[in-house]
């Protein structure tokens, strides 16, 4: 007898529909899986057999063929177990067949029949809705995430022995789980940043305009501390943005929960030995890299000068486009990556800085270091801040404003940008044309900008960058026009040469 | 401007023995090379040539002077030997004066080395304070029409040259390699600019690569050419101090820029001051010591009032606040206003900012206005 169960294969961060066709026919007892299975899928046979037997079902002593269709789509991982088990049960008459037409399955089986979570539950629930399935059955750990999706019922299954109950309709679908409207931002709070008003101000500007940031300072000055606190003052995610973030996080780990920090802005800090592929994503089938995991959040590159040149070079396009396209022989996938770049660097290889008098670096080493910093990414970084160790009395004093006090100012500035540029856009992604037409400085400000151009050696690209940052500063000020104070502050945040 | 056959052969003998001299003094202080350069051809060849000394000497004596002149022209270099009237008189004070000065740039400029000139030297790894002082000294002396002599090394030397060039002054680089070989290699652009507007000099024939011993050797030329040698920043045992002690031996004036006590790059200069060197706070002090007080001036004084925000930010910088954070704390301004004020001060040339975002009072602006920025 033939039965067909519906399930999904995770490609990148999207789920593609897969049909598990199971045919139980007379012949020598055997169990084969065809249709481009990888090793984990092929081993599904053993798990399914043991799980069914240990849960009190009959495992048919007949010739069983499972075909995972479409045949040309690569199938990876153990997530097809539950669908195959349901197919075997239906085709051997142990559960009613029609029930498979309306239900999709995603779950891995333990040998005792327990259902384990799989990566990408949210993406699979979304695919189930797209495919018009009435409901999807997933592991209990995955159900919170899957139930975020509207328009499809989500059923949490603990054990394969519950399948007959599910078929009989005696298991209620879960209520839709909600992302709380203003999720408490995960991660540390800005109030820990003491005695560094200029650094706070820079973080606020970066958060308000979506600009990329370079922090330069000696070790221990608080660069990492500051970067980790940036997500806490960025505007709260909208529901659809939060779903994107959860979907990406869920594609990497099984059983991603909706609690504690899910749906808040991610903070990713890859180590400086990371390869280009680790940053951008890759492999076969392609998996999201750090840029995608940092989508809607912060990508923090500590010790920028130590990163491999090709890895940094590879960041250019994702930064510009807001998405990466991974092309493989079989298919190409597109992954989103709109992140805020924060980079940190020592002022020179020894960390003391050329100007300190304590620097022991040979000039050639400083020049090499500088060249690496100013190479690929320099023209993508809008805001530059020198960070110095705060004095002891500031460290002992009270903290400054908390994130919750700063965030409303950031959100108000973002709102002005949305009115000017359209929904979901920020000053950092204005084109040069928009910069010139939407950011007219007043006459005094223009004079200051010209002065900066002549006396401070500002390049043409630097000119636009200063205007964009000045626009953000004016937005924080709720000012219509950019004035001289805005321009001069933006000039103070421009990038400087280290040597 | 010309070079006689004997001097040409002597110079090429030194050039061809360059590697042997390096070997001969290996393990000794590089300054000992002077003892060798004072020797006659025979003794020099014997001292460093080893078994081949006779062959070296023979080759040196029979070199075709015409071909040497062709080689000099081919390298776009000129040569002035000690019998040439353009050969700087100040070099004759040296017991081991070079036989020939090879050079790039307009040889007529050699006449200007008869005027009182100043040699500016210092560490290759100065603090930002040292970098700025070196630049502004070069600028102020260049603007005042005083020749600025230095060695084109990284750090203080290069900054002094750059300052003088920016002021459209006259500057001379004395190299530890052939005059056509920029050393350090990364300074090819500066080498070109100095050759265009000033002079690049060396006692070594064109094409000679720098060696450890050639630097103290060129230091004696720098010390002799300047009527005064100013050390901007230098560690306790550094090449800059070798130059200043050579200058002292030649009866030249020595000046030093005071540095922060305890800072290793200021140890050498502060020691010089303790030993009685001229205190150099800027171009003004150099000019007074060199030409007599008030004989020549550089720049005009500042005399304008500032907006209150700018004034309080400037005051904070004067009290030692360096970063935007420190200025905001010390001045009581909001972080954004403090940064904005600092940039306006930077645009006015009153403060400067280094690559790590640290602000300092501009040295030129402290004493004069419309001064250097760079």
Interface residues (C-beta under 8 A of the other chain):
Chain A: X195 X196 X197 X198 X199 X200 X201 X216 X217 X347 X353 X354 X355 X356 X357 X358 X359 X360 X361 X362 X363 X364 X367 X370 X384 X385 X386 X387 X388 X390 X391 X394 X448 X451 X452 X455 X456 X473 X485 X486 X488 X489 X491 X492 X493 X496 X497 X498 X499
Chain B: X124 X125 X126 X127 X128 X129 X130 X131 X154 X155 X184 X186 X233 X260 X263 X264 X265 X266 X322 X323 X324 X325 X326 X327 X328 X329 X334 X335 X336 X337 X338 X339 X340 X341 X342 X343 X344 X346 X347 X349 X353 X354 X355 X356 X357 X358 X373
